[in-house]
């Protein structure tokens, strides 16, 4: 994989994992008023979407349980969860493992064309850049929810 691209994945993922590491248990599943999701959902969502973008939609080594798309995919929300939901610790471990697998992707894989363009993007490499942007956006959402949840707990 292009070293610059991988370095960006390492930096972004380290920031995400650091945010998770410092979470207090009482904020993980808080859903602030006006928002559809929790920090727990955002963590699973980043993992799931990155898996789809980097390893293919339903192919090319996607190793996550199929249920993750239902729990964390686009349009999902914790209010709809039922059954077993992976813990934040499990998701965090999977995020670390995923970064190792991302580093093992070849330049040939990144150059591989998608079966169908996705939002105008035509290769897995282009999806890699989108994935980084997506992860950063959700990291910001997680941080904002954490601040709101901590404020609610202190003032509540």
N, C-alpha and C positions, 0 to 999 in steps of 0.2 A: 504494500500500500504506500502511496505517496507519503513521505515522512512528514511533510507539513500538515497534510490532512489528518494523519494519525495524531500528531502533536496536539492539534486542535481538539480531537476527540478526547485525548487524555486530559487536557486542561478542563474542558467542559464537564466531563464525567467526574473528575476529581472534585469540582465545585459542587456538583449534585450530591455526590456521596458525602461530602463534608456537611452539607446542609442536612442530610438525613441523619448523619452520626450525632449531630447536636440536638436533634428533636427530642422534646419531652413527650412521654407517652400520652399525656392528656391533650395534646394538640393534633395528633396524627389523623384522627377521624372527625375533627371539628369541621363543620361546613358553615362558614359565615353566611349570614343573611344576604341574599341576593346572588350567591354563587352556587353553581350546580355541583361542585366537586370538592373533595378533601385532598389533603397532602397525600394520603394513602393512595387515592385514585391517581393523582398526578405521577407518582412514582411508577405505578404499574403501567400507566399510559405511555410514559417515555420509554420504558422497557419494551412494551409491545409494539409501538410504532417504529422504534429503531430496528427491532427485529424484522418487521415487515419491509422496511426500506432497505436495510443492508443485506438481508438474506433472502429476500424474495417473498412475494405474496403466495403463501402455501407451497413453497418449494425452496430449493437451494440451501437446505440445512437449517430451516427454521426449527429451533429446538424447544420453543415454549409450548406449554399445553394449549390445545385449541381453545379451551375455555377462556383464556386470557383475552381473546378478541371480544368475547361477550362481556367480560368484566371491565376491560380497560380500553376497548377500541373506540373509534370516533362515534360520538353520540351516546356513549354509555355514561352511567352515573351511579354512584354508590347507593342511591335510593332504590335502585333496581336490583341490587345484589341479593343473592340467595345462595345458600349452601356454603361450602368452604371457600374462603377468600385467602390467598396467600398473605402471610404476614409481611410487614415492612422489612423485617430481617431477611426473609427469604427473597423478596424482591431485590433488596440491596445486594445480596450475594449473586443473584442472577445478573444484575447490572455489571458487577465486577467481572464475572465470567464472560459476559457479552463483549466487554471491551477487549479482552484477550482474543476472542474470535474475530473481532473487527480488525485487529492488528494483523491477523493471519490472512486477510483478504488480499488477493493478488491485484495487480494493476489490470490484468486481463479481465478479472471479474468486474472491476469498476468501469471498465470500458464496454462491458457487455450491454447491448441494447435491451430495453424493457420490451416485454411482449406488446404492451400498449403504452404510449406516452402517459405520464401522470402529471397533471397540471403543467403541461408543456415540457416536462423533463423527459429525456429519452434514454438515459443510461443510469446504472447503479451509482456511478460516481456523482452524477448530478443529484441523485437522491441522497447521497452522503452529505452533501452541502445543505440540503433541505433538512436533513435529520439533525444536524448541528444547530441550525436556526431554531428548529422545533424544540429541541431539548433546552436551549437557552430561554426560550419563551416560557416553558413550563417551570423551569427553575425560578424565574422571577415570580410566577404565580404562586409557587410553593412558599417562597420567602414572604410574600404579601399575606398569604393565609396564616403563616406562622405568626407574623406580627399581630394580625387581627385576633387570632385565637388567644395568644398570650395576653393581649390587652383585655379581651373579654373575660378570661379566667381571673385576672388580677382585679378587674373592676366589677365582675359579676358577683 
